[in-house]
Amino acid sequence: MLRLILILSFFATIPCSVLGGESRLFRSLIGRSEVLRTRTIASINPERDFTKLPDLIAVAKHLSENIEHDDLVPHSTTMLLYLIGQFEHITAEEVLIELLDCPHPGLAMVCADSLGKNKRYGAIGALQQQVKRVEFSESYGFRFNLVRALAQMEHPDAVEFLTALQQQLDGQLHYQLQSVLDEVNVHHFFGDEERFEAWKQRDEKPEIERESFFTASSKPESLSRITFERPQYYGIDIHAKRLMFIIDHSGSMKEYWGAYTRLARAKLELVTAIKDLPEDTEFAIAFYESSVRMWRDVLVQATEDNKLEAIKFVQKLGYGDRTNTYAALRNSLDFDQELEAVFLLTDGRPTTGQLTAPAQIVPDIIHRNRFRHLNFNTIGIAVQGSTETFLRTLAEQTNGEFRQPDWQ
């Protein structure tokens, strides 16, 4: 053990570029083959291969300097940053903290999550500073990722910071953070009963002035309003303040279920949901068949006038052709960065588009959603078998809910 400590301490004093810049490992991890990079990283054991840490750090810094701002972080890079976080050495923590300030938001998000998963308490202060990044005020996914990273720490400093931060959040994230705080116990305070009890009494104290983490121009309007009623859609509580409804209007929606066609039923449910949206909500509507059609290209505030226009649009919609579910899901991921939740309704399996196999669609969407953190709630009309499994899995893996209406 003493030998291990001495070796790692020695590595900490040597520039990574000297140790790793010309090594075989370094060259393989910056090469063009994503498959080779993934296999190489997967083969490294942080408990056994501690001598490889300098090379890994050198690679991480190289990649952070050469990734374009709009590029999706490769899976191998994500694996690398999670691997570095597992090394029990201060230099691993230091490099991840350093990379929190890199220009690429996705890379910073992975570093934050790696620090949180591995409970690097020394990084809590640096994570708290991430609220000052512009992405925090402009991207729901960035906010979600930071809250999750701090929550995973299970540390009193993180708990107290999140408690104060919650006052600056709304919608889906405010709800989910409350669920996290409801589970806090004395374990999160390392057995410090006095500090834990002081934290528990926080709601009984007079409200204090707290710093706003949003600029005047970026702060969502909904943060200044309070809504007491909880709207629903197919029995799913709507916590999000920025959401999208996606409705399948392919040819199969002509089939009758009871006295109405499937599409007519879907329209009635959607109209009811739109009417019930609080004015502090922003929403979007997408309909899809072989292609995807949007009501508006941006999120729209749920004013009475906007809701009336949306309802007129819904009521006029006719039937389409085939079912391009993948395009509809991709459209939601490429929509507004402030979007929090999606409600997808369909009555059948995907039949056209770039991907039609559920076994391909689910992992693809999950992969693309790792920096968006959208909740995909799914409603299956008369679905069964593989289609039901597809919708249920998509919802479960994105922290959403699945519903199967029993219309008579």
N, C-alpha and C positions, 0 to 999 in steps of 0.2 A: 504493500500500500504506500509506503514512504517513497519507494522508487517511482511509482505512478505519479504521485504528487510532484516530485522533483522534475520528472519529465514534462508534465503538463505546464508547470511553472516556467520551465525553460522555453517551451513553445510560445508561451505568452509574450516573451521578450523579443521574439524574432518576427520581423515583418512577414506577413502571409505571402507576399509576392516572391520573397526569397525562397520560402519553403515549398510553395505550391506552384509557382508560376511556370516552371518548366517540367513538372512531374508528369508521368504517364496518366495518373488519375485526373490531374487538372485538364490535360488535353482531351481525355475521353469525355469529360463532363461539359466541355464547351464545344464539343463537336456537333455535327449536323444531325446525327442520328438520335432522335428522341427515344427510340426503343433501347438503344445502347445506354443512354443516360439514365433511363428509368431502371433498367436492370442493374446497372452499376450502383446506383444509390440504394436500391432495395437490398443489395448484398452486403451493405455496410452495417455493422453492429456497433452502436455508440458505446457499449460497455467493453467491447473487445478491441475495436479498431480506433482507439483514442489517438493514435499517431497520425491518423488521416484528417483530424480536425483542421489543421492549418491549411491543407489543400482545399477542404470544403469551404472554408472561410474565404480563401482567395477566389474560388469559383463564384461564390455568392456575390462578392463585391464586383467581380468582372461582369456578371450577368446584370447586376443592378445598373451598371454604367452603360450597358449596351442595349437595353430593352427600350423600345419606343413607347411613348406615353399611351398610345391607343392600342397597343398590342395586348392580347390576352396572355396572362402569365401561363407558360407551359406547365403541364402536369409535373414534369421532372423538376422544374424549379420550385414548385410548391413542395414536392417531396424533400428536396434538398433543405429548404428552410425549416421544415418540420424536423428533419433529421438533426440539424445543427442544434435545435432547441432541446434535444434529448441528451446532449453531451453535458456531463456534470463538470463544467468548467466555466469560470467567469468570462473567458474570452468568447464563448458561445453566446452568452447573454449579451455581452457588450456589442457584438457585431449585429445582433438582431435589433438592439436598441438604436444603433447607428442607422440601420436601414429603415427604421420607422420614418425617417425624414427624407427618404429618397423621393424623387418627383413622381414616380409611378405609383398611383394609389393602390393598385392591386397588390403590388409587391409589399407595400407597407401594411396592407391588411393581412397578408399571410404571416408576416413577421409578428404582428400583434397577436394573431391567433396562436402562433407557435409559442410565444411568451406566456400567453394565458393558459394553454393546455398543459404546459410544463411547470406552471406555477413559479415563474421567475419573479419573485417578490421585488427584487431590485429594479424591475422595469415598471412598477406601478406608477411612479411619478412621470416617467416618459410617456406612458400610455395616456395619462390624464392630459398631457399637453397636446394630444392628438385632436382634442376638441377645437383647437385653434386652426386646424387645417381647413381650407375652403371646402374640401370634400365632405367634412362633417356637416356643414350647413346645406350642402347641395345634393347629397346622395344618401338615400335611405340605407342602402347596402353598407356604406361605410360606417354609418352610425350604429347599425345593428352589429356589425363585426366588432366594433370597439366595445360596445356594451357587453357582448358575449365574452370577449377576451378578459375584461375586468371581472366579470361574474365568475369566470372559471378560476380565478385566483383564490377565491374563498378566503379572503384576507380582510381584516377590519378596515384598513385604509381604502380598499376597493369598495367594500360595502357602503361605507360612509360617503364616498364620492358618488357612487351610483344613486344613492338616496337623494342627494342634492341634484344630481343630473336629471333625475326623473321629472323634476318640476319643469325642465326645459324641453321635454319630449311630449309627443302626443300620439294618438292613433295606435296602430299595431304594436309599435315598439314600447310605448308607455304601458300598454296592457301586458306585454310579455315580460318587461322588467318588473312589473308589480308581482307577477307570478314567481319570479326569481326571489324577490325580496321577501315574499311570504314564506319561503322555505329557509330563510336565514335562521340560524340558531347559534348557541354559544360556541359551537365548534368553529364557526367562521371568525370568532374573536379569540381563538386559541385559549379558550377557557377563562378569559377575563370577564367574569360575571358583572363587574361594575360597569365596564365599557359597554357590554352587551345590553344591560338594563337601561343605560343612558340612551343607547340607540333605539331601543324599543319604545321609549317615551317621547320620541321625536315628534309624533303627531299631536301630542298634548301641549307642546310649546307654541308660543305665538309665532306666526309666520315671519321669517326674516327675509331681508332683501338678498337675493342671490344674483350672481353674475349671469348674464345671458350669453349663451354660447352661439347665438345667431346674430349676424349683422342686421341692421335695420332693413336692408334691402332683401335679405334672404330669409328672414324669419317667416315661416308659414303663418298665414292669417289665422289659421285655426288655433294657434297657441294662445290667442287672446280671448277665446270663447270657451264656455263650458257647456257640455251637452250631457243631459241626464238620461235620456231614453236610448236604448240600444236597438238599432234596426237589425233586421234579420233577412236572410235570403235562403229559402229552402231550409229553414230552421237553423242556419249557421249564423251565429252572432257576428255582426260586422263591427270590428274594432278599428279597422283601418280608416284613416282620414283621406287617403288617396288610393282609389281602387279602380279595377277594370272588370266589367262584365263581358264575357265572351260567349256568344250563342251560336250553336250549330243550326244552320238553316238549309242543310242539304236536302236532297229529294226524299230521303227516308222520314224526314220530319212531317211529311204529309199524312202519314199513317195516323189513324184515329186511336185515341185512348179515352174511352168513355164517350162523352158527347162532343169532345173537341179533338182537333188534330194535335199532335205533339208540339208543333210550333205555336199554335194558338194558346195552348196551356203555358208554354214557356214565356210567351209575350205577357200573359196575365201576371205571372209571377214576377217578371222583370219590371213591369209597370208599377206593381205594388211596392217593390223594393226601391225603385227610383223615387216614388212619392214619399217614402218614409225616410229618405236620406236627410240628415241635418244639413243646414245651410253651410256649416263649417267644413263639410266634406267636399272633396274634389273627385270627380268620377270620369270614366271613359267607357265607351261601348264599342265592341267589335263583333261583327257577324262574319261567319265564315262558311264556305262550302268548298268549291275548287280553289277559290281565292279568298282573301281576307278583305273586308270592307270596314272602315272606321266611320263612326258618326262624326267625330271631330278628331283632329290630329294632335290635340293637346288635352291635358286634364282640364275639366271645366268645373267651376264652382257650382254647387247644388242650390242655386237660387231658384225661386219659383218659375221664373221665365225660362231658365235653362232646362229645368225638369220638364216643363210643358213641351219644349222643342224636342227633347229626347224622346218623350212618349209618342209624339207624332211620328218621329222617325221609326220607332219600334213598330208602331201599328201599321205602317205602310209596307213593311218588309215582306217580300215574297219568298218563294222557294228557289233554291239553287240546285246544284248538280251533285258532285261527289263531296267527300269529307277530307279536307286538308288540315287535320288537327295540328300537325307539326308546325305548319306556317303560322297558325293562330298563336301557338305557344311562343314561337320565336318572335313574333310581332310584339308580344307583351314584354319580353325581355329587352327588346330594342326600343321600347317606348320610354316614357319619362323616367329619369333617374330617381325621382321622388316616389314613384309607384311602390306601394307596400303589399298589396294583395290582389289576387286574380281569382275570379269565380268563373270556371269553365263548365258550360253545359253542353252535353252531346248525347246522341241516342245510338251511337254505333262506333265501330272500329274505324281507324283512319284508312282511307281507300286511295288517296292520291297525295302527291307532294314529294318533297326531297326524301323524307323518311315516312314509311307506313307501318313498319313493324314496331309494336310497343316495346319490345325488348331492346330496340335501338333508340327509340324516342326518349324513354325515361332516363337512361344514363346520360344522353346528350343534353337534355334540359337540365338535369341535376348539375352536370359539369359547368354549363354556362351560367347557372344560377348561383354559383358559389361566391360570386362577388356582388350579386344583386339581393339575395336572401328574400326573394318574393315568397309569400305564402300562396300556394296553388290549392284552392278549394275546388273540388270537382263534384259535379252533379250528373249522374248517369240515368238517362231515361230508358227504361226497358232494356238495360244492358245485363249481360251475364257472361260467364266464362272468362276468357282472356281479356275482353274489353272491361269488364268490371274490375279484374285484377289490375289492369293498366291504370285506370282512374284512381283506384284505391291506393296503389303504390305511389303514384305521383303525388297525391295529397299527403300521405304519411311521411314521405321522404322530404317534404318541404314544410313540415309542421302545419299543414292545412287539414281540412276535414272533407270526408267523402259522404255524399248523400245519394240515396236511391229512392226517389219519390214513389209512393204507393197510391197512385191516382185511381179513382174509381169512376 
